[in-house]
């Protein structure tokens, strides 16, 4: 009877160990599948997002050079019309993240900042210059620098910025929806992402 009882205990223990191992393997398999799904989604959003806009700038350039104190000056001026294509872009392949399978957590460590690029086309009108103060390369460089600075301010104040923000949030929300559906946690930095509203706040922080 004692041998039968010992045999039954050993058999039961074997069944429990086997079941435990099988459950662990099943759980590992599920985690592996979930991890692969999330990694695949991250690859899907890892593309360059570009928002484009067209801007026009009219710029008056003037410069005076004193010849004999303030009595005589040599002046030059130009009217410049600039048509520019501007873009705000993100290379989401540069997202830095960690995947913790034990805690079922995706930690986004870094999202690349937006890149603003401006391609201006300059047209010069009413260009006049004195013999003693001619136009040179420094003048054209100064015009380009001043116009570019002005255009960057216009881009940042325009709807192009909010459109870029919306597109960024749209891509990031795909990651949030998937992780939330699978029962995983998404964090950015030290902050837990709990809703699309939190993503909106994140997107504004990145663009600003």
C-alpha positions as CSV (number, residue, x, y, z in Angstrom):
1,X,0.0,0.0,0.0
2,X,2.9,2.3,0.9
3,X,4.5,1.6,-2.5
4,X,1.2,2.4,-4.3
5,X,0.9,5.7,-2.4
6,X,4.5,6.7,-3.2
7,X,3.9,5.7,-6.8
8,X,0.8,7.8,-7.0
9,X,2.6,10.8,-5.5
10,X,5.4,10.5,-8.0
11,X,2.9,10.2,-10.8
12,X,1.0,13.3,-9.6
13,X,4.2,15.3,-9.2
14,X,5.3,14.3,-12.7
15,X,1.9,15.4,-14.1
16,X,2.1,18.7,-12.3
17,X,5.7,19.3,-13.4
18,X,4.8,18.5,-17.0
19,X,1.8,20.8,-16.9
20,X,3.8,23.6,-15.4
21,X,6.5,23.2,-18.1
22,X,3.8,23.1,-20.8
23,X,2.1,26.2,-19.4
24,X,5.5,28.0,-19.2
25,X,6.2,27.1,-22.8
26,X,2.8,28.2,-23.9
27,X,3.3,31.5,-22.0
28,X,6.7,32.0,-23.6
29,X,5.2,31.3,-27.0
30,X,2.5,33.9,-26.5
31,X,5.0,36.5,-25.3
32,X,7.2,35.7,-28.3
33,X,4.3,36.2,-30.7
34,X,3.2,39.4,-28.9
35,X,6.8,40.7,-29.1
36,X,7.0,39.9,-32.8
37,X,3.7,41.7,-33.4
38,X,4.9,44.8,-31.6
39,X,8.3,44.8,-33.3
40,X,6.6,44.5,-36.6
41,X,4.3,47.5,-35.8
42,X,7.4,49.5,-34.8
43,X,8.9,48.7,-38.2
44,X,5.7,49.7,-40.0
45,X,5.8,53.2,-38.5
46,X,9.5,53.6,-38.9
47,X,9.3,55.7,-42.0
48,X,9.9,59.3,-42.8
49,X,6.8,61.4,-42.2
50,X,6.8,64.6,-44.3
51,X,4.4,67.5,-44.1
52,X,4.8,70.0,-46.9
53,X,3.8,73.7,-47.4
54,X,4.3,76.6,-49.7
55,X,5.3,80.1,-48.4
56,X,5.9,83.4,-50.1
57,X,8.2,86.1,-48.6
58,X,8.7,89.7,-49.8
59,X,11.9,91.2,-48.5
60,X,13.3,94.7,-48.8
61,X,17.0,94.8,-48.5
62,X,18.9,98.1,-48.0
63,X,22.4,99.0,-47.0
64,X,24.2,102.3,-46.7
65,X,27.9,103.1,-46.6
66,X,29.2,106.3,-45.2
67,X,31.9,107.9,-47.4
68,X,32.7,111.2,-45.7
69,X,31.0,110.8,-42.3
70,X,27.3,111.3,-42.5
71,X,27.5,113.9,-45.3
72,X,27.7,111.5,-48.2
73,X,26.5,107.9,-48.3
74,X,26.6,105.2,-50.9
75,X,23.3,103.3,-50.9
76,X,22.2,100.0,-52.3
77,X,18.9,98.2,-52.2
78,X,16.9,95.3,-53.6
79,X,13.3,94.0,-53.6
80,X,13.4,90.2,-53.2
81,X,10.4,87.9,-53.7
82,X,10.9,84.4,-52.4
83,X,8.8,81.4,-53.1
84,X,9.7,78.5,-50.8
85,X,8.7,74.9,-50.3
86,X,9.0,74.0,-46.6
87,X,8.8,70.5,-45.0
88,X,8.6,69.2,-41.5
89,X,9.8,65.6,-41.3
90,X,10.5,62.8,-38.8
91,X,12.7,59.8,-39.4
92,X,10.9,57.3,-37.1
93,X,13.5,54.7,-37.8
94,X,15.6,56.5,-35.3
95,X,13.1,55.8,-32.5
96,X,15.0,54.3,-29.5
97,X,13.1,51.8,-27.4
98,X,13.4,48.9,-25.0
99,X,11.2,45.8,-24.8
100,X,10.7,44.2,-21.4
101,X,9.0,40.9,-22.0
102,X,8.9,40.1,-18.3
103,X,7.0,43.3,-17.4
104,X,5.2,43.4,-20.8
105,X,6.4,46.9,-21.3
106,X,7.6,49.0,-24.3
107,X,9.8,51.9,-23.2
108,X,10.2,54.5,-25.8
109,X,13.4,56.3,-24.9
110,X,13.8,58.7,-27.7
111,X,11.7,60.1,-30.6
112,X,13.7,62.1,-33.1
113,X,12.9,65.8,-33.2
114,X,11.3,67.3,-36.3
115,X,13.5,68.5,-39.1
116,X,12.5,71.7,-40.8
117,X,13.8,72.1,-44.3
118,X,13.2,75.1,-46.5
119,X,14.0,75.3,-50.3
120,X,13.7,78.9,-51.3
121,X,13.6,80.3,-54.8
122,X,14.9,83.9,-54.9
123,X,13.8,86.5,-57.5
124,X,15.5,89.9,-57.3
125,X,13.7,93.1,-58.5
126,X,14.7,96.8,-58.4
127,X,18.3,96.1,-57.6
128,X,20.2,99.4,-57.4
129,X,23.7,100.0,-56.0
130,X,26.2,102.9,-55.9
131,X,29.6,102.6,-57.5
132,X,31.2,102.9,-54.1
133,X,28.9,100.3,-52.5
134,X,28.2,97.5,-55.0
135,X,26.3,94.3,-54.4
136,X,28.6,91.4,-53.4
137,X,28.5,87.8,-52.1
138,X,28.1,89.0,-48.5
139,X,24.9,90.9,-49.4
140,X,23.3,87.9,-51.1
141,X,24.3,85.7,-48.2
142,X,22.8,88.2,-45.7
143,X,19.6,88.2,-47.7
144,X,19.4,84.4,-47.8
145,X,20.1,84.1,-44.1
146,X,17.5,86.8,-43.1
147,X,14.8,85.4,-45.4
148,X,15.4,81.8,-44.2
149,X,15.2,82.9,-40.5
150,X,11.9,84.7,-41.3
151,X,10.5,81.7,-43.1
152,X,11.4,79.3,-40.3
153,X,9.3,81.6,-37.9
154,X,6.4,81.5,-40.4
155,X,6.6,77.7,-40.6
156,X,6.6,77.3,-36.9
157,X,3.6,79.6,-36.6
158,X,1.6,78.0,-39.4
159,X,-0.7,75.1,-39.6
160,X,2.2,73.0,-41.0
161,X,3.3,72.5,-37.4
162,X,0.0,71.2,-36.2
163,X,-0.4,69.0,-39.3
164,X,3.0,67.4,-38.6
165,X,2.0,66.9,-35.0
166,X,-1.2,65.2,-36.0
167,X,0.6,62.8,-38.3
168,X,3.2,62.0,-35.7
169,X,0.4,61.2,-33.1
170,X,-1.4,59.1,-35.7
171,X,1.7,56.9,-36.2
172,X,2.4,56.6,-32.5
173,X,-1.2,55.8,-31.7
174,X,-0.9,52.6,-33.7
175,X,1.8,51.4,-31.3
176,X,-0.4,52.5,-28.3
177,X,-3.5,50.7,-29.6
178,X,-1.6,47.5,-30.2
179,X,0.2,47.4,-26.9
180,X,-3.0,48.3,-25.1
181,X,-4.9,45.5,-26.9
182,X,-2.2,42.9,-26.0
183,X,-2.2,44.0,-22.3
184,X,1.2,45.6,-22.6
185,X,2.3,49.0,-21.2
186,X,3.7,51.8,-23.3
187,X,5.9,54.4,-21.6
188,X,7.8,57.4,-23.0
189,X,10.7,58.4,-20.8
190,X,9.5,57.9,-17.2
191,X,5.8,58.6,-18.1
192,X,3.2,55.9,-18.7
193,X,1.1,56.5,-21.8
194,X,-2.5,55.8,-20.8
195,X,-4.5,57.5,-23.6
196,X,-4.4,59.2,-27.0
197,X,-4.6,62.5,-25.1
198,X,-1.3,61.6,-23.5
199,X,0.2,61.0,-26.9
200,X,-1.0,64.4,-28.0
201,X,0.8,66.0,-25.1
202,X,3.9,64.0,-26.1
203,X,3.7,65.1,-29.7
204,X,3.4,68.8,-28.8
205,X,6.4,68.5,-26.4
206,X,8.5,67.0,-29.2
207,X,7.6,69.6,-31.8
208,X,7.8,72.5,-29.4
